[in-house]
Amino acid sequence: MTKTALITGITGQDGYYLSHLMLGKGYRVVGLIPPTRQSSIVKLGDLAERVEIYSVDLTDAAALTQAVEQLQPTEIYNLAAPSFVPASWDDPLGTLDLITGTATRLLSATRQLGLATRFYQASSSEIFGDVQSAPQSEETPFRPKNPYGAAKLHAHWTMVHHRDRYGLFACSGILYNHESPRRPPQFVTRKITLAAAAIKLGLRDRLSIGNLDAKRDWGFAGDHVEAMWRMLQAATAEDYVIGTGKLHTVRDLVSAAFSCVGLDWQKYVETDPELVREDEHFQLVADPSKAMRNLNWKPQVRFEQLVETMVQADLKRLVANNLSTVGIHS
Ligand code: GDP
């Protein structure tokens, strides 16, 4: 029988890579998209013809329960979230309702319907927040520092409670930063690769950036979604920290991106104090050894390869856009 994967947040970066993975494994893939966000379907690109879309308001518990009952999913991947962390300060309550509310409603629906559906909750390294030690594992205490992290932590505990109290097969993947050519341009990786490509093509001449010494554990989104799927195929439902285990600075990123296009970054990059975030922690780095051991998972794409792929994709995109703007394509 064909397995069904239900995905919230399907139009985001992770939704795209996860859908590709699941379709390749023969799943029927259904994306839950709120009626107000139907225009985001264009972001599915080549997947639009291959996945099904179910229009439902993620804040409507009865409608979500109906969707789950009708679709009888084998697996649910709850990825929906406003992904850009700083924006959560502007709407803490909306962030909480979307992240924690959706998880709670989906878990309750699965429980009430008595389904054997396996549930993946997209958690985040932001739940560690104010870290006191590095690297972080599944045993590290949680100290979120922003509304996004707090909401993700609440969703994480809600999932744990459903697993412990009701015996649901539910897992949380505590994912570190993961990037790809589909990362939105407000994130530092994409901001940099896009700028390097644009400067190379003579479309702009400068890049303003925040703290060059900021560090993150940056992996490839395609590798991280593989871990999500593996979690739900395991014999027991457990939580996993997913990251590369390697820290790089924003300076490393800039240097790698500009060297892909043969430019010396120091000639083009300036720092802007306005872009420096206060009170940040730069020791957010994963200890993914449990996932490596139990799920036989390991990241396949190295940092330099990831940056190269993103720069090449941005070069291609900018050339295509530019050609179409000047009418050469028509
Ligand atoms: P985040 O880890 O989810 O906040 O992902 P981001 O890509 O937005 O930020 C990653 C790191 O890069 C953070 O430590 C930022 O403070 C740092 N950073 C430095 N300069 C910039 C910048 O110009 N834009 C962004 N978005 N981040 C920057």
Boltz pocket constraint, residues with backbone or C-beta under 6 A from the ligand:
constraints:
  - pocket:
      binder: B
      contacts: [[A, 83], [A, 85], [A, 86], [A, 177], [A, 186], [A, 187], [A, 188], [A, 189], [A, 191], [A, 208], [A, 209], [A, 210], [A, 211], [A, 212], [A, 214], [A, 215], [A, 216], [A, 250], [A, 275], [A, 276], [A, 277], [A, 280], [A, 281]]
      max_distance: 6.0
